[in-house]
């Protein structure tokens, strides 16, 4: 069972998480959904395309202008409430590492805290436990928020990702987060070279067998671009190739920009793997 805030999933089928950026400087959409009405249109679009949940972010992950907690709250706080009112059944995640932001967005109706920075704020798990929220526990190799890796080195990158995400999960459980509301994420690109991200992709089954659902955030990332020599707007085929590999390994949640294409790839791979029945199967039978 997987519990994401107000929603409980009894089956084991994969979920697609659509990215909604409330930032003016996103590496991918360049601020296309920074304005609140544009962001609401994006939410309606991805829901129509089959997104199971959305992930709202108010701060660019990488380098850029400083964004205070107050500004982050201004970008995502009331917006979460607006999305909740418009889409009462939708699972809402917020991409934040700050406990003060987490408290506001959960009060507004968010279900999930997506901590892309590996527990940098130790109080985040306490807020998740207090609100009976789900939390996504990532591996970043100890990087501070919004910093890029510089020559990160691991004896075994997958072993490090497993150890750190499980330790984070343990802290969440100790803070009162339900086990069925804990998700782990190896965090491609974060604290990693392209070689590290490729390795955790091909070894992902070592993480999916641990008893926690695994989220992968692959969409248009640098490791895809560097592997293929493609800029951000040209990385969809590479992203979908990495998505297929992770789907075969059993990743449960896929954080993406392109919902429809990801949904088809993941559903097809899960059907090939025997985990999902075809939508229709009448060929040779009718």
C-alpha positions in Angstrom: 0.0 0.0 0.0 1.1 3.5 -0.8 -0.4 6.5 1.1 0.1 9.9 -0.4 -1.7 12.3 1.9 -5.4 11.9 1.3 -5.0 9.2 -1.4 -4.3 5.5 -0.8 -3.1 3.2 -3.6 -3.8 -0.5 -2.9 -2.4 -1.6 -6.2 1.2 -1.5 -7.4 0.7 0.4 -10.6 3.1 3.2 -11.5 2.3 6.9 -11.0 3.3 9.9 -13.2 4.1 13.1 -11.3 3.9 16.2 -13.5 6.3 19.1 -12.8 4.7 22.6 -12.3 7.3 25.3 -11.8 6.4 28.6 -10.1 9.8 29.9 -10.9 11.0 32.6 -13.4 14.2 30.8 -14.2 13.6 27.0 -14.6 16.2 25.4 -16.7 13.6 23.7 -18.9 10.5 25.9 -19.3 12.3 29.3 -18.7 9.5 30.7 -16.5 6.5 29.6 -18.7 4.4 28.8 -15.7 5.8 31.4 -13.3 2.5 33.4 -13.5 -0.2 31.9 -11.4 -2.8 31.6 -14.2 -0.3 30.0 -16.5 0.6 27.5 -13.7 -3.1 26.7 -13.2 -3.4 26.1 -17.0 -0.5 23.7 -16.7 -2.1 21.8 -13.9 -5.3 21.4 -15.9 -3.3 20.3 -18.9 -1.3 17.6 -17.1 -4.4 16.3 -15.3 -6.1 15.9 -18.7 -3.0 14.1 -20.0 -3.2 11.5 -17.2 -0.9 12.8 -14.4 -1.6 11.0 -11.1 0.0 13.8 -9.1 1.7 17.1 -9.5 4.9 18.5 -8.0 4.9 22.3 -7.5 8.3 24.0 -7.1 9.0 27.6 -6.1 12.8 27.6 -6.2 15.0 26.6 -9.1 17.2 23.6 -8.2 20.4 25.0 -9.5 22.3 28.3 -9.3 20.3 31.5 -9.6 19.0 34.5 -7.7 18.5 33.9 -4.0 15.0 33.0 -3.0 14.0 33.6 0.6 11.6 31.3 2.5 9.1 34.2 2.4 9.3 34.5 -1.3 9.0 30.7 -1.8 5.9 30.8 0.3 4.5 33.6 -1.7 5.1 31.5 -4.9 3.6 28.2 -3.7 1.6 28.7 -0.6 -1.7 30.1 -1.7 -1.2 28.5 -5.1 -1.5 25.0 -3.5 -4.8 26.1 -1.9 -6.0 27.2 -5.3 -5.1 23.9 -6.9 -6.7 22.0 -4.1 -9.9 23.9 -4.5 -9.9 23.3 -8.3 -8.8 19.6 -8.1 -10.0 18.1 -4.8 -8.9 14.6 -5.7 -5.5 15.4 -7.1 -2.4 14.5 -5.1 -0.3 17.6 -4.6 3.4 17.4 -3.9 5.6 20.5 -3.2 9.3 20.5 -4.0 10.9 22.2 -0.9 13.6 21.5 1.6 12.4 24.1 4.1 10.3 23.2 7.1 8.6 26.6 7.3 7.5 26.3 3.7 6.3 22.8 4.3 4.1 23.8 7.1 2.4 26.4 5.0 1.8 24.2 1.9 0.5 21.3 4.0 -1.9 23.7 5.7 -3.1 24.7 2.2 -3.8 21.1 1.3 -0.6 19.6 -0.1 -0.1 15.8 0.4 3.6 15.2 -0.2 6.9 16.9 0.6 9.5 16.3 -2.1 12.8 17.1 -0.4 15.3 17.2 -3.3 18.1 18.2 -0.9 18.4 15.1 1.2 17.2 16.3 4.6 19.1 19.5 4.7 16.5 20.9 7.1 16.2 18.2 9.9 12.8 19.7 11.0 11.2 18.8 7.6 10.4 15.2 8.8 8.7 16.6 11.9 6.4 18.7 9.9 5.5 15.8 7.6 4.8 13.6 10.7 2.6 16.3 12.3 0.5 16.6 9.1 0.4 12.9 8.2 2.0 13.8 4.9 4.1 11.7 2.6 7.8 12.5 2.1 10.3 11.8 -0.6 13.8 11.0 0.7 16.6 11.8 -1.7 20.3 11.2 -2.0 22.4 14.3 -2.7 25.8 13.3 -1.4 25.6 16.0 1.3 25.3 19.0 -1.0 23.8 22.2 0.3 20.7 23.3 -1.5 21.1 24.8 -4.9 24.8 23.9 -5.4 26.2 21.8 -8.2 28.5 18.9 -7.6 32.2 19.4 -8.0 34.1 16.1 -8.6 31.9 14.0 -6.4 33.5 10.6 -5.6 32.0 7.4 -4.2 33.4 4.0 -3.6 30.0 2.7 -4.8 27.4 5.4 -5.8 24.4 3.0 -5.5 25.5 1.8 -2.1 25.8 5.4 -1.0 22.4 6.3 -2.4 20.8 3.3 -0.6 22.5 4.0 2.7 21.5 7.7 2.7 17.9 7.3 1.6 17.3 4.5 4.0 18.8 6.6 6.8 16.6 9.5 5.8 13.6 7.1 5.8 14.4 6.0 9.3 14.4 9.6 10.5 11.0 10.2 8.8 9.6 7.1 10.6 11.0 8.2 13.9 9.2 11.6 13.4 5.9 9.9 12.9 5.7 9.6 9.1 3.9 6.3 8.2 6.0 3.7 6.4 3.5 3.6 3.6 4.1 7.3 3.1 7.8 7.2 2.6 9.3 7.2 -0.9 13.0 7.1 -1.8 14.8 8.7 -4.7 18.4 8.2 -5.9 18.3 11.7 -7.3 19.8 11.7 -10.7 22.3 14.6 -11.2 22.1 15.7 -7.6 25.6 15.2 -6.1 26.5 13.1 -9.1 28.4 13.1 -12.3 26.9 11.8 -15.5 28.7 8.5 -15.0 27.1 8.2 -11.5 23.6 8.9 -12.9 24.0 6.3 -15.6 25.2 3.7 -13.1 22.3 4.2 -10.7 19.9 3.9 -13.7 21.3 0.5 -14.7 21.5 -0.6 -11.1 18.1 0.7 -10.0 16.7 -2.7 -9.1 19.1 -2.7 -6.1 16.9 0.1 -4.7 13.5 -1.0 -5.9 13.8 -4.3 -3.9 14.2 -2.5 -0.5 10.6 -2.3 0.4 10.0 1.4 -0.3 8.5 2.8 -3.5 11.2 4.5 -5.6 10.7 7.8 -7.4 12.9 8.7 -10.4 13.3 12.3 -11.6 14.9 11.9 -15.1 13.1 14.4 -17.2 15.5 16.4 -19.5 18.3 16.2 -17.0 22.0 17.0 -17.6 23.1 13.4 -17.5 20.8 12.8 -20.5 22.0 15.9 -22.3 25.7 15.1 -21.7 25.3 11.5 -22.7 23.6 12.4 -26.1 25.0 15.8 -26.7 21.5 17.4 -26.6 20.3 20.7 -25.1 17.4 20.8 -22.7 14.7 21.1 -25.3 16.1 18.1 -27.3 16.3 15.4 -24.5 12.9 13.7 -24.7 14.1 10.6 -26.5 17.0 10.1 -24.1 14.7 10.8 -21.1 12.2 8.2 -22.3 15.0 5.6 -22.8 16.2 6.1 -19.2 12.5 6.0 -18.1 12.1 2.6 -19.8 15.1 1.2 -18.0 13.9 2.5 -14.7 10.4 1.1 -15.4 11.7 -2.3 -16.1 13.6 -2.1 -12.8 10.3 -1.3 -11.0 10.4 2.4 -10.2 7.0 3.4 -8.9 6.8 7.2 -9.4 8.1 9.2 -12.4 8.6 13.0 -12.1 8.4 14.5 -15.5 7.7 17.4 -17.8 6.1 15.4 -20.6 3.2 13.4 -19.1 1.6 11.7 -22.0 4.8 10.3 -23.5 6.0 9.1 -20.1 2.6 7.5 -19.4 2.8 5.4 -22.6 6.4 4.3 -22.0 5.9 3.3 -18.4 2.6 1.5 -19.1 4.1 -0.3 -22.0 7.2 -1.5 -20.1 5.1 -2.5 -17.1 2.9 -4.6 -19.4 5.9 -6.2 -21.0 7.2 -7.0 -17.5 3.8 -8.7 -16.7 2.9 -6.2 -14.0 0.0 -4.4 -15.9 -2.7 -5.9 -18.2 -3.1 -4.4 -21.6 -5.7 -1.7 -22.0 -7.4 -4.0 -24.6 -6.3 -7.4 -25.9 -8.6 -8.7 -28.6 -6.1 -9.5 -31.4 -6.5 -13.1 -32.4 -9.3 -13.6 -29.8 -12.3 -11.9 -31.4 
